Amino acid sequence: MTRPPRLIESPQNPQFKLWESLLESRGLKKAGKFLLAGLKTVPEALAKHPQRFSTVLVTDPAQVERWALPAGVEVVQLAPALFRVLDASGTGFPLLVGTVPEMPLLDLSQPPMGLELVCALGDPNNLGALLRSAAAFGAKRVVLLEGAAHPFHPKCLRAASNAQFELTLLRGGRWTDVRGAAGLMVALDAGGENLTAFDWPRDVRLVLGEEGQGVPDDLPVRRLSIPTTGVVESLNATVAASVALFSYFGATK
């Protein structure tokens, strides 16, 4: 660092109040910014995607004095009490302030390109875990329906382990928009055909409904089931989707 960092000590500071608002989806949407935490994820994201970040938040400038910070990334020192408010994960490690990327509305009347994951998950932890699997198994495009959790919510970021930065995130509108989608759509359903016998095409949309509700009954999808021992009634939606993503990956890689 070439100059001392800016110091913020008051909880009434406008900049601090903006960062505090990023702990909730409403603040994320309004400000277009997000907070990234994590001993591994912060250095990794800063190294691989420096253009996404504007600020590093610290309690002690010595925490980042050996970091090769990109030009334009400001270091801000927060009073410990203020830092703890923003450090929802309790890591004590520097936080990054990033810009939420534009997520354009996808025209679902156009056919899919590769594997597209259409998702309505409202729990940020579940969405984050799903994004991590999507990045691992080649679903480059994730279409978030109305009501889905914000992909840059702190809980979603923590669960995804930087997967957001490897995916193309798009908005997909409502279920009515999905009903008119072009191309093949598949969904997971205990009463569907056996997933292990399904011949995956390269271009397909995998549709995942809300937790506990699944996809609407009248949605024109091909329904697939995951064979299990039957000891448990069903799989968690994120786990089931991860199994399907792995199946696609194995069939098309």
C-alpha positions as CSV (number, residue, x, y, z in Angstrom):
1,M,0.0,0.0,0.0
2,T,1.3,3.4,-0.9
3,R,-0.9,5.4,1.5
4,P,-2.6,4.8,4.9
5,P,-6.1,3.4,4.5
6,R,-9.2,5.4,5.2
7,L,-10.5,4.8,8.7
8,I,-14.2,4.5,9.5
9,E,-15.2,4.4,13.2
10,S,-18.8,5.6,13.3
11,P,-21.8,3.3,12.7
12,Q,-23.6,6.3,11.2
13,N,-21.0,6.6,8.4
14,P,-22.9,6.5,5.1
15,Q,-20.5,4.1,3.5
16,F,-20.6,1.7,6.4
17,K,-24.4,1.8,6.4
18,L,-24.4,0.9,2.7
19,W,-22.1,-2.0,3.4
20,E,-24.3,-3.1,6.3
21,S,-27.3,-3.2,3.9
22,L,-25.5,-5.7,1.8
23,L,-26.2,-8.4,4.4
24,E,-29.8,-8.6,3.1
25,S,-31.2,-9.2,-0.4
26,R,-33.0,-5.8,-0.4
27,G,-29.7,-4.0,0.1
28,L,-27.9,-6.1,-2.5
29,K,-30.5,-5.3,-5.1
30,K,-30.6,-1.6,-4.3
31,A,-26.8,-1.0,-4.1
32,G,-25.7,-3.5,-6.7
33,K,-22.8,-4.4,-4.4
34,F,-22.0,-7.5,-2.3
35,L,-19.6,-8.6,0.5
36,L,-17.3,-11.6,0.1
37,A,-15.9,-13.3,3.2
38,G,-13.6,-16.3,3.6
39,L,-10.0,-17.2,4.3
40,K,-9.7,-19.1,1.0
41,T,-12.4,-17.4,-1.1
42,V,-11.3,-13.8,-0.6
43,P,-7.6,-14.2,-1.8
44,E,-8.8,-16.6,-4.6
45,A,-11.5,-14.3,-5.9
46,L,-9.2,-11.2,-5.7
47,A,-6.5,-13.1,-7.7
48,K,-8.7,-14.5,-10.4
49,H,-11.4,-11.8,-10.7
50,P,-9.8,-8.5,-9.5
51,Q,-12.0,-6.4,-11.8
52,R,-15.1,-7.4,-9.8
53,F,-13.9,-5.7,-6.6
54,S,-13.5,-2.1,-5.4
55,T,-12.6,-2.3,-1.7
56,V,-10.9,-4.4,0.9
57,L,-12.2,-4.0,4.5
58,V,-9.8,-4.7,7.3
59,T,-9.4,-4.1,11.1
60,D,-5.7,-3.9,10.8
61,P,-3.8,-2.7,7.6
62,A,-1.1,-5.2,8.4
63,Q,-3.5,-7.9,7.3
64,V,-3.1,-7.0,3.6
65,E,0.3,-5.2,3.5
66,R,1.8,-8.1,1.7
67,W,-1.1,-8.6,-0.7
68,A,-0.5,-7.6,-4.4
69,L,-3.7,-5.5,-4.5
70,P,-4.8,-4.6,-8.0
71,A,-4.8,-0.9,-9.0
72,G,-8.1,0.8,-8.0
73,V,-8.8,-1.5,-5.1
74,E,-9.1,0.7,-2.0
75,V,-8.2,-0.5,1.6
76,V,-10.6,0.7,4.3
77,Q,-9.9,0.2,8.0
78,L,-13.0,-0.3,10.1
79,A,-13.3,-0.1,13.9
80,P,-13.4,-3.7,15.2
81,A,-17.0,-3.4,16.3
82,L,-18.1,-2.2,12.8
83,F,-16.1,-5.0,11.1
84,R,-17.8,-7.6,13.3
85,V,-21.2,-6.4,12.1
86,L,-20.2,-7.0,8.4
87,D,-18.3,-10.2,9.1
88,A,-21.4,-12.3,9.3
89,S,-19.3,-15.5,9.0
90,G,-17.1,-14.5,11.9
91,T,-13.9,-15.1,10.0
92,G,-12.0,-12.1,11.2
93,F,-10.4,-12.1,7.8
94,P,-10.5,-9.1,5.4
95,L,-13.7,-8.7,3.4
96,L,-14.1,-7.7,-0.2
97,V,-16.7,-5.3,-1.6
98,G,-17.7,-6.3,-5.1
99,T,-20.1,-5.3,-7.8
100,V,-23.0,-7.5,-8.7
101,P,-22.8,-8.4,-12.4
102,E,-25.6,-7.6,-14.7
103,M,-28.0,-10.5,-14.9
104,P,-30.1,-10.0,-18.1
105,L,-33.5,-11.6,-18.7
106,L,-33.1,-14.7,-20.8
107,D,-35.6,-15.2,-23.6
108,L,-36.7,-18.8,-22.8
109,S,-38.5,-19.0,-26.2
110,Q,-35.0,-19.5,-27.6
111,P,-33.5,-23.0,-27.4
112,P,-31.0,-23.9,-24.7
113,M,-27.3,-23.7,-25.2
114,G,-25.6,-26.5,-23.5
115,L,-26.9,-27.4,-20.0
116,E,-29.0,-24.6,-18.6
117,L,-30.1,-24.8,-15.0
118,V,-33.5,-23.1,-14.4
119,C,-33.8,-22.6,-10.7
120,A,-36.4,-21.3,-8.2
121,L,-34.6,-22.1,-4.9
122,G,-35.4,-19.4,-2.3
123,D,-33.0,-20.5,0.4
124,P,-29.6,-18.8,-0.2
125,N,-27.7,-21.7,1.4
126,N,-29.3,-24.2,-1.0
127,L,-28.8,-22.0,-4.0
128,G,-25.1,-21.6,-3.1
129,A,-24.6,-25.3,-2.9
130,L,-26.4,-25.7,-6.2
131,L,-24.2,-23.1,-7.9
132,R,-21.1,-24.9,-6.7
133,S,-22.4,-28.2,-8.3
134,A,-23.4,-26.3,-11.4
135,A,-19.9,-24.9,-11.9
136,A,-18.3,-28.3,-11.1
137,F,-20.4,-30.2,-13.7
138,G,-20.5,-27.8,-16.6
139,A,-23.8,-25.9,-16.3
140,K,-22.4,-22.6,-17.5
141,R,-25.7,-20.8,-17.6
142,V,-28.0,-20.6,-14.5
143,V,-31.4,-19.1,-15.0
144,L,-32.9,-17.7,-11.8
145,L,-36.6,-17.4,-11.6
146,E,-38.6,-14.8,-9.8
147,G,-38.5,-15.6,-6.1
148,A,-35.1,-17.4,-6.2
149,A,-32.6,-16.3,-3.6
150,H,-30.1,-13.6,-4.5
151,P,-26.9,-15.3,-5.8
152,F,-24.7,-12.8,-4.1
153,H,-26.3,-13.0,-0.6
154,P,-23.6,-13.7,2.0
155,K,-25.0,-17.1,2.8
156,C,-25.1,-18.0,-0.9
157,L,-21.6,-16.8,-1.5
158,R,-20.3,-18.8,1.5
159,A,-22.0,-22.0,0.3
160,A,-21.0,-21.6,-3.4
161,S,-17.2,-21.1,-2.7
162,N,-16.8,-18.6,-5.5
163,A,-18.8,-20.6,-8.0
164,Q,-20.8,-17.4,-8.9
165,F,-17.7,-16.1,-10.7
166,E,-17.5,-19.1,-13.0
167,L,-21.1,-19.1,-14.1
168,T,-23.3,-17.0,-16.4
169,L,-26.2,-15.9,-14.2
170,L,-29.4,-14.9,-15.9
171,R,-33.0,-14.0,-14.9
172,G,-35.8,-16.2,-16.2
173,G,-39.0,-14.5,-15.2
174,R,-42.0,-16.5,-13.8
175,W,-43.2,-20.1,-14.2
176,T,-45.5,-18.8,-16.9
177,D,-42.4,-17.9,-18.9
178,V,-41.0,-21.4,-18.4
179,R,-44.1,-23.0,-19.7
180,G,-43.4,-21.4,-23.1
181,A,-39.7,-22.3,-23.2
182,A,-38.2,-23.8,-26.3
183,G,-36.3,-27.1,-26.4
184,L,-36.2,-30.0,-24.1
185,M,-36.7,-29.4,-20.3
186,V,-36.2,-32.1,-17.7
187,A,-37.2,-32.1,-14.0
188,L,-36.6,-34.4,-11.1
189,D,-39.7,-36.3,-9.9
190,A,-40.0,-39.5,-7.8
191,G,-42.6,-40.8,-10.3
192,G,-40.5,-40.1,-13.4
193,E,-38.4,-42.4,-15.6
194,N,-35.1,-43.8,-14.3
195,L,-32.4,-41.1,-14.5
196,T,-29.7,-43.7,-15.1
197,A,-31.3,-44.8,-18.4
198,F,-31.8,-41.3,-19.7
199,D,-29.9,-40.3,-22.8
200,W,-28.8,-36.7,-22.1
201,P,-28.7,-34.3,-25.1
202,R,-26.1,-31.7,-25.1
203,D,-28.6,-28.8,-25.2
204,V,-31.2,-29.1,-22.4
205,R,-32.7,-27.2,-19.5
206,L,-32.8,-28.8,-16.0
207,V,-35.6,-27.2,-14.1
208,L,-35.5,-27.1,-10.3
209,G,-38.5,-25.9,-8.3
210,E,-38.9,-24.4,-4.9
211,E,-37.9,-26.4,-1.8
212,G,-40.6,-28.9,-0.9
213,Q,-42.9,-27.9,-3.9
214,G,-41.0,-29.0,-6.9
215,V,-42.0,-27.8,-10.4
216,P,-45.6,-27.1,-11.3
217,D,-47.6,-30.1,-12.4
218,D,-48.6,-28.6,-15.7
219,L,-45.0,-27.7,-16.7
220,P,-44.1,-29.4,-20.0
221,V,-41.0,-31.3,-18.8
222,R,-39.7,-34.8,-19.0
223,R,-39.6,-36.1,-15.5
224,L,-36.7,-38.2,-14.2
225,S,-36.3,-40.1,-11.0
226,I,-33.1,-40.9,-9.1
227,P,-33.1,-44.6,-7.9
228,T,-32.3,-44.9,-4.2
229,T,-32.6,-47.6,-1.5
230,G,-36.0,-46.1,-0.5
231,V,-34.8,-45.8,3.1
232,V,-35.5,-42.1,3.0
233,E,-38.6,-40.6,1.4
234,S,-36.7,-38.2,-0.9
235,L,-33.4,-36.4,-1.5
236,N,-32.8,-32.7,-0.7
237,A,-33.5,-30.7,-3.8
238,T,-29.8,-29.5,-4.1
239,V,-28.5,-33.0,-3.6
240,A,-30.9,-34.4,-6.2
241,A,-30.0,-31.7,-8.7
242,S,-26.3,-32.4,-8.1
243,V,-26.8,-36.0,-9.0
244,A,-28.6,-35.0,-12.2
245,L,-25.8,-32.6,-13.0
246,F,-23.2,-35.3,-12.5
247,S,-25.2,-37.6,-14.8
248,Y,-25.2,-35.0,-17.5
249,F,-21.5,-34.3,-17.1
250,G,-20.6,-38.0,-17.4
251,A,-22.8,-38.5,-20.5
252,T,-21.6,-35.4,-22.4
253,K,-18.0,-34.7,-21.5
